[in-house]
Amino acid sequence: MSLGDGRPHGVRADSRNSRKDKGASQSRTGIRDKVSSYKAHHQLVASDSLLRLLQAPVASLMTWLVIGIALALPTGLLVVLANVESVSSGWDGAAQISLFVNKAVSESDGRQLAKKLELREDIAEVEFISQSQALAEFQSLSGYGDVLEHLDQNPLPSVIVIRPMEQQTATTAIEQLYLELKALPQIEQAIIDLEWVQRLYGIMALSKRMTFALAALLSFGVLLVIGNTIRLAIESRRDEIVIVKLVGATNAFVRRPFLYTGLWYGLGGGLVSWFIVTVVVVWLSGPVADLAGLYQSQFELLGLGFGETLLLWLASGTLGLAGAWLAVSRHLGKIEPR
């Protein structure tokens, strides 16, 4: 007769259930330990990678400066374009037609003409500027107020400023409206202010595309710089990589320090780029404000905002990771224990 271990059946069952509960608890504890160990290893590798860069300050600073200057150029151009857009935010692509009223036409007749033109369906807005208003505005903007006060009569004509409807922004429709208004007997001269606005927006659109193309080209250069730097780091640690692989380290384990190194290179370059652009904006803000004051404008030079700065650091960090990943994927697999 076999009694097994000599313990009662109920005791054996309780012991078996206890072992099951203990195994489940160990499983849950094991998952938490793995996650905790994974996080701790990432923190250790990240801090160790940064410490290695700081221990070679000259080489690291040179790499950060190269990356920062490469990123500062397109970033600065985007800041310039943002300021140009800020200046031209009050302008739109619609044409503005200025009608110079014949001096023989009285001011009251000129106002009647402006009211009549305002009733047209193809005109959105009409503004009448009298001779006295035109003279006062010219005196305040030109700086020749003392000279103009000695004139016997006002040399400036009344002006009717026309803004077409939005659906009339097609060039042919605007030209047709311009020819009709120019042919009015009360109008001595008509000027359409469309071409220079279109040219400005065309230049801005072209500048944006060129800036993005330059940013893509310089980003590729940053990838090459970081990739080459990581390649040199891999070669300098070849013996260490071989030993770690001999004791069973996975490729992910070996790859991790180099990826963090690339991330620190990218973030450091982004910080240098932000510093360069910020210093240049601060340096130019004074002269720009003085120039704007000469034109009686309250314009202030805009720098990188919080969102733009965050985007710059995100882009630089991504470039650092991408460059490190390319270098590690290409060169790390060639290092195997013999």
Secondary structure, 3 states (H helix, E strand, C coil): CCCCCCCCHHHHHHHHHHHHHHHHHHHHHHHHHHHHHHHHHHHHHHHHHHHHHHHCHHHHHHHHHHHHHHHHHHHHHHHHHHHHHHHHHHCCCCCCEEEEECCCCCHHHHHHHHHHHHCCCCEEEEEEECHHHHHHHHHHHHCCHHHHHCCCCCCCCCEEEEEECHHHCCHHHHHHHHHHHHCCCCEEEEEECCHHHHHHHHHHHHHHHHHHHHHHHHHHHHHHHHHHHHHHHHHHCHHHHHHHHHCCCCHHHHHHHHHHHHHHHHHHHHHHHHHHHHHHHHHHHHHHHHHHHHCCCCCCCCCCCHHHHHHHHHHHHHHHHHHHHHHHHHHHHHCCCC
